[in-house]
């Protein structure tokens, strides 16, 4: 913030141009990069309003280049292939999963005990375990965020309050993309929390600073050491799951039993190893969870090399009902 005001005019222009170029690269890397663009505008509205217009002059460059490249590559709207059960649900049914989705990220943030690369569960019934209990915990969590902000407003400086609000917007804006208002190809994903977690950590940091919590207290230091030790051990243990694709898929299925994609992965692995019976079994398990073009193709391949041509033909025909591979 201080640096932005101290730059000479020419250097400021170079800074805005560089920022616009980096935001463009972010958009080209992943469409969620739009969040950084929105947050940049919110940041400037909050902390550097007099510089906002200078930044907005470069915005057409960022969006214009991105739109031209996107239209050239895939058109304005990409053709969506429904590769996940949640993509087939209407908005109301997707929102029935929202409490459990938010709870997943909260509990994974607090301690990542059970981890998997793919989660594809859905719940369309309103019950205690999958809706009411997660909803109560979510409300409690969001209530803590609200009360912390209220206390900052009443008891601390405006500077701390505004920074807290900025990080709260960061967190909520990040979560908004991943609560299935827009259907995604998985129900939840650990890496989708990378963006919101910055907002959450930012809020925690501001609370620690604003309320002058003594981090040098021996008990707090001990708690931090224990926490970092546990998280480090968890990271080390998880790293062994990535020994190879078979180890990863086998382990993660024990955590994410509804992940048809993991069954599909195992079917492919067994097929390449020449274990056709196991490839067929896991293709059938994948189909039972969620039939689509690739797991039916897996099944057809297994039947074909088992020389069961009638069944192979039927599997391929079923695959064509879902797409063309």
C-alpha positions in Angstrom: 0.0 0.0 0.0 2.8 2.5 0.9 4.9 1.4 -2.1 1.9 2.1 -4.4 1.7 5.7 -3.3 5.4 6.3 -3.4 5.9 5.2 -7.1 6.5 8.1 -9.6 3.9 8.3 -12.3 5.9 6.6 -15.0 6.9 3.8 -12.7 3.3 3.5 -11.5 2.2 3.0 -15.1 4.7 0.2 -15.5 3.5 -1.4 -12.3 -0.2 -1.3 -13.5 0.8 -2.8 -16.8 2.8 -5.6 -15.1 -0.1 -6.3 -12.8 -2.5 -6.5 -15.7 -0.1 -8.9 -17.5 0.2 -11.1 -14.4 -3.6 -11.2 -14.0 -3.9 -12.3 -17.6 -1.4 -15.1 -17.0 -3.5 -16.1 -14.0 -6.6 -16.2 -16.1 -4.9 -18.3 -18.8 -3.7 -20.7 -16.1 -7.1 -21.3 -14.6 -10.4 -19.5 -15.0 -10.5 -19.1 -11.2 -7.9 -16.4 -11.8 -10.8 -14.1 -12.2 -10.9 -14.0 -8.4 -7.6 -12.3 -8.3 -8.8 -9.6 -10.7 -11.9 -9.0 -8.5 -9.8 -8.9 -5.3 -7.4 -6.4 -6.9 -10.3 -4.1 -7.5 -11.7 -4.6 -4.0 -8.2 -4.0 -2.5 -7.9 -0.7 -4.4 -11.4 0.4 -3.5 -10.5 -0.2 0.2 -6.9 0.9 0.5 -6.0 2.9 -2.7 -9.2 4.4 -4.1 -7.5 7.3 -5.8 -5.4 4.9 -7.8 -8.3 2.7 -8.9 -9.0 4.6 -12.2 -5.4 4.3 -13.3 -5.6 0.5 -12.8 -9.0 0.2 -14.5 -7.5 1.8 -17.7 -5.4 -1.4 -18.1 -8.3 -3.8 -17.4 -9.6 -3.9 -21.0 -6.2 -5.2 -22.0 -6.4 -8.1 -19.6 -10.0 -9.1 -20.4 -9.7 -8.3 -24.1 -6.7 -10.6 -24.7 -8.2 -13.3 -22.6 -11.6 -13.2 -24.3 -10.0 -13.2 -27.8 -7.8 -16.2 -26.9 -10.8 -18.1 -25.3 -13.1 -17.6 -28.3 -10.3 -18.7 -30.6 -9.7 -21.8 -28.5 -13.1 -23.0 -27.4 -15.7 -20.3 -28.2 -17.4 -18.2 -25.6 -18.9 -21.2 -23.8 -17.1 -24.5 -23.6 -19.0 -27.7 -24.4 -19.7 -29.2 -21.0 -19.4 -33.0 -20.6 -21.2 -34.2 -17.4 -18.4 -36.2 -15.9 -19.6 -36.0 -12.3 -22.8 -37.0 -10.5 -23.2 -33.5 -9.0 -23.2 -32.0 -12.5 -26.4 -33.8 -13.3 -28.3 -32.4 -10.3 -30.4 -29.2 -10.6 -29.5 -26.2 -8.6 -31.8 -27.0 -5.7 -30.3 -30.5 -5.3 -26.8 -29.2 -5.6 -27.5 -26.7 -2.8 -28.6 -29.5 -0.6 -24.9 -30.6 -0.6 -23.7 -27.1 0.3 -23.6 -27.6 4.1 -21.6 -30.8 3.9 -19.3 -29.2 1.2 -18.4 -26.3 3.5 -18.0 -28.6 6.4 -15.5 -30.7 4.4 -13.3 -27.7 3.9 -13.5 -26.6 7.5 -12.6 -30.0 9.0 -9.8 -30.5 6.4 -8.4 -27.1 7.3 -8.4 -27.9 11.0 -6.7 -31.2 10.5 -6.4 -33.1 7.2 -6.9 -36.6 8.6 -8.5 -38.5 5.6 -7.4 -37.3 2.2 -8.1 -38.3 -1.4 -7.5 -36.8 -4.8 -11.1 -37.3 -6.0 -14.4 -36.8 -4.1 -17.7 -37.5 -6.0 -20.3 -38.1 -3.4 -23.7 -36.5 -3.6 -26.6 -36.2 -1.1 -30.1 -35.2 -2.3 -32.0 -35.9 0.8 -32.3 -33.6 3.8 -31.3 -35.5 6.9 -29.5 -35.0 10.1 -26.1 -36.4 9.3 -25.6 -35.0 5.8 -27.5 -31.7 6.1 -28.7 -30.5 9.5 -25.6 -31.3 11.5 -23.2 -29.8 8.8 -25.5 -26.8 8.6 -25.3 -26.2 12.3 -21.5 -26.4 12.3 -21.2 -24.1 9.3 -23.5 -21.5 11.0 -21.3 -21.7 14.1 -18.1 -21.3 12.1 -19.5 -18.3 10.1 -20.9 -16.9 13.3 -17.3 -16.9 14.8 -16.1 -15.0 11.7 -18.9 -12.4 12.1 -18.4 -12.0 15.8 -14.7 -11.6 15.4 -15.3 -8.8 12.8 -17.8 -7.2 15.1 -15.3 -7.2 18.0 -12.7 -5.7 15.8 -15.0 -2.9 14.7 -15.9 -2.1 18.3 -12.6 -2.5 20.1 -9.8 -2.1 17.5 -8.6 0.4 14.9 -10.4 0.9 11.6 -7.2 -0.3 9.9 -7.5 -3.7 11.5 -11.2 -3.9 10.8 -10.8 -3.0 7.1 -8.0 -5.5 6.6 -10.1 -8.2 8.3 -13.1 -7.4 6.0 -10.8 -7.7 3.0 -9.6 -11.1 4.0 -13.2 -12.2 4.9 -14.3 -11.2 1.4 -11.2 -13.1 0.0 -12.4 -16.2 1.9 -16.1 -15.9 1.0 -15.4 -15.0 -2.6 -13.0 -18.0 -2.9 -15.6 -20.4 -1.5 -18.3 -19.0 -3.8 -16.8 -20.7 -6.8 -16.7 -24.1 -5.2 -20.1 -24.6 -3.4 -21.7 -26.0 -6.6 -23.8 -23.0 -7.6 -21.9 -23.5 -10.8 -21.7 -27.3 -11.3 -18.1 -28.7 -11.2 -16.5 -32.0 -12.2 -16.0 -33.1 -8.5 -18.1 -32.5 -5.4 -15.2 -31.2 -3.4 -11.4 -31.0 -3.9 -8.7 -30.3 -1.4 -6.8 -28.1 -3.9 -9.9 -25.9 -4.4 -9.3 -24.6 -0.9 -5.9 -23.1 -1.8 -7.4 -19.8 -2.6 -9.9 -19.4 0.3 -7.4 -20.6 2.8 -5.4 -17.3 2.3 -8.4 -15.3 3.4 -8.9 -17.5 6.4 -5.3 -17.3 7.5 -5.4 -13.6 6.9 -8.3 -13.2 9.2 -6.6 -15.3 11.9 -3.4 -13.2 11.5 -5.3 -9.9 11.9 -7.1 -11.1 15.0 -3.8 -12.2 16.6 -2.3 -8.7 15.8 -5.3 -6.6 16.7 -5.9 -8.2 20.1 -2.2 -8.3 20.8 -2.2 -12.0 21.6 1.1 -12.9 23.2 2.6 -15.5 20.8 5.7 -15.8 23.0 3.7 -17.4 25.8 5.3 -20.8 26.5 2.0 -22.7 26.3 1.2 -21.1 22.9 4.6 -21.9 21.6 4.2 -25.5 22.8 0.8 -25.7 21.1 2.2 -24.4 17.8 5.1 -26.9 18.0 2.7 -29.8 18.6 0.4 -28.6 15.8 3.2 -28.2 13.3 4.7 -31.6 14.2 1.3 -33.3 13.7 0.8 -31.5 10.3 4.3 -32.4 9.3 3.8 -36.0 10.1 0.5 -36.0 8.2 2.3 -34.6 5.2 5.0 -37.2 5.3 2.5 -40.0 5.7 0.4 -38.7 2.8 3.5 -38.5 0.6 3.8 -42.3 0.6 0.4 -42.6 -1.0 1.9 -40.9 -4.1 4.4 -43.8 -4.6 2.6 -44.7 -7.8 -0.9 -44.5 -9.3 -2.0 -47.9 -8.0 -1.0 -47.1 -4.4 -2.7 -43.7 -4.6 -6.0 -45.0 -6.1 -6.2 -48.0 -3.8 -5.6 -45.8 -0.7 -7.9 -43.0 -1.8 -10.8 -45.4 -2.5 -10.8 -46.3 1.2 -11.4 -42.6 2.0 -13.6 -41.7 -1.0 -15.7 -44.8 -1.7 -18.1 -43.0 -4.1 -15.3 -41.9 -6.4 -16.1 -43.7 -9.7 -13.0 -42.0 -11.1 -10.7 -43.9 -8.8 -12.3 -47.2 -9.9 -11.8 -46.1 -13.5 -8.2 -45.4 -12.7 -7.7 -48.9 -11.1 -9.4 -50.5 -14.1 -6.9 -48.8 -16.4 -3.9 -49.8 -14.2 -5.0 -53.5 -14.1 -5.6 -53.4 -17.9 -2.1 -52.1 -18.6 -0.7 -54.9 -16.3 -2.6 -57.5 -18.3 -4.9 -58.4 -15.4 -8.1 -58.3 -17.5 -10.4 -59.8 -14.9 -9.6 -57.2 -12.3 -9.8 -54.5 -15.0 -13.3 -55.7 -15.8 -14.3 -55.8 -12.1 -13.2 -52.3 -11.4 -14.8 -51.0 -14.7 -18.1 -52.5 -13.5 -17.7 -50.9 -10.1 -17.1 -47.6 -11.7 -20.2 -48.0 -13.9 -22.3 -48.9 -10.9 -21.3 -45.7 -9.2 -21.7 -43.4 -12.3 -21.9 -44.7 -15.9 -20.2 -42.6 -18.5 -18.2 -43.0 -21.7 -14.8 -43.9 -20.3 -15.7 -46.6 -17.8 -17.9 -48.3 -20.4 -15.0 -48.1 -22.7 -12.8 -49.7 -20.0 -15.3 -52.5 -19.7 -15.4 -53.0 -23.5 -11.6 -53.1 -23.7 -11.5 -55.8 -21.0 -14.1 -57.9 -22.6 -12.5 -57.5 -26.0 -9.1 -58.8 -24.9 -10.9 -61.6 -23.0 -12.3 -62.4 -26.4 -15.8 -62.0 -25.2 -16.8 -60.0 -28.2 -20.6 -59.9 -27.8 -20.2 -58.3 -24.3 -17.4 -56.0 -25.6 -19.7 -54.7 -28.4 -22.5 -54.0 -26.0 -20.2 -52.2 -23.6 -18.9 -50.0 -26.5 -22.5 -49.3 -27.6 -23.3 -48.2 -24.1 -20.3 -46.0 -24.0 -21.6 -44.2 -27.2 -24.8 -43.3 -25.3 -22.7 -41.0 -23.1 -20.1 -39.7 -25.5 -17.7 -40.5 -28.3 -14.3 -41.8 -27.4 
